[in-house]
Amino acid sequence: IQGPINIVAMWTTPYILRPFACALYTVSIHVFGDVPSAPIAGMIHDKWYAKFNKSHDKAYSDNLAWRHTLQLATFVGVLSVIFWMIGYVWQLCSPTKVEGEDDSDDPDRIGQYQTIEDSTHV
């Protein structure tokens, strides 16, 4: 999943800032995704475990709590795939060029370096 997201970051970032954008994106994946996901899943599990523990034995309550927690995680994953599909279709349906977008694939510019002056349009 990280590959397509990095490509989107590269397409939407000026040439000179692409390494910084890629590094910032990788750090943000970890800060907003990997780090808080385990404690959040644990809190959700604990809430459902307390709910199910009132009416069932401990092992069965733990099993039900994990099932519901993982079902919720799967639902969030499916939602993200749906949003990716919406974004992809949206991108296909808008063939117009974004304002300020440069022609970096121009054959006359092959072999030339893009400078800061080239990437800022004053």
ZAMARGU-4260 file (C-alpha; in steps of 0.2 Angstrom, whole numbers, plus 5000, padded with zeros to 4 digits):
<rodrens>
0) 5000/5000/5000 | 5014/5012/5003 | 5020/5012/4985 | 5005/5020/4977 | 5004/5032/4991
5) 5022/5037/4989 | 5018/5040/4970 | 5004/5051/4974 | 5015/5061/4986 | 5028/5062/4972
10) 5015/5068/4959 | 5008/5082/4970 | 5025/5089/4977 | 5037/5101/4968 | 5052/5092/4961
15) 5064/5100/4974 | 5054/5095/4989 | 5050/5077/4984 | 5064/5069/4995 | 5057/5078/5010
20) 5039/5074/5006 | 5043/5055/5005 | 5052/5056/5022 | 5038/5066/5030 | 5026/5054/5024
25) 5035/5039/5030 | 5037/5047/5048 | 5018/5051/5047 | 5013/5033/5043 | 5022/5028/5059
30) 5016/5042/5070 | 4998/5041/5065 | 4996/5023/5061 | 5008/5010/5068 | 5011/5018/5085
35) 4993/5022/5091 | 4984/5007/5082 | 4989/4994/5096 | 4983/5004/5111 | 4967/5009/5102
40) 4964/4991/5098 | 4968/4986/5116 | 4956/4999/5122 | 4942/4993/5111 | 4945/4975/5116
45) 4944/4980/5134 | 4928/4989/5132 | 4920/4974/5123 | 4928/4962/5136 | 4920/4971/5150
50) 4903/4971/5141 | 4904/4952/5137 | 4911/4947/5154 | 4895/4951/5162 | 4886/4937/5154
55) 4899/4924/5148 | 4914/4915/5155 | 4931/4924/5154 | 4938/4914/5139 | 4922/4915/5129
60) 4921/4934/5133 | 4939/4936/5127 | 4936/4927/5111 | 4920/4938/5108 | 4930/4954/5112
65) 4944/4950/5100 | 4932/4945/5086 | 4923/4961/5087 | 4939/4971/5088 | 4946/4962/5072
70) 4929/4964/5063 | 4930/4983/5067 | 4948/4983/5060 | 4943/4974/5045 | 4929/4986/5042
75) 4941/5001/5043 | 4952/4992/5030 | 4937/4990/5018 | 4932/5008/5020 | 4950/5013/5016
80) 4949/5003/5000 | 4932/5011/4995 | 4940/5028/4998 | 4955/5023/4987 | 4943/5017/4973
85) 4933/5033/4974 | 4949/5043/4973 | 4955/5033/4958 | 4938/5035/4949 | 4938/5054/4953
90) 4956/5056/4946 | 4950/5047/4930 | 4935/5058/4928 | 4945/5074/4929 | 4956/5075/4914
95) 4959/5093/4916 | 4977/5099/4921 | 4979/5106/4938 | 4983/5124/4939 | 5002/5128/4941
100) 5007/5110/4935 | 5022/5110/4925 | 5027/5099/4910 | 5041/5090/4918 | 5040/5076/4905
105) 5043/5089/4891 | 5055/5081/4878 | 5065/5098/4877 | 5069/5097/4896 | 5076/5079/4896
110) 5093/5079/4904 | 5091/5096/4912 | 5090/5099/4931 | 5075/5108/4938 | 5081/5122/4949
115) 5071/5131/4963 | 5068/5145/4951 | 5060/5132/4938 | 5048/5125/4952 | 5042/5142/4958
120) 5030/5151/4947 | 5030/5170/4951
</rodrens>
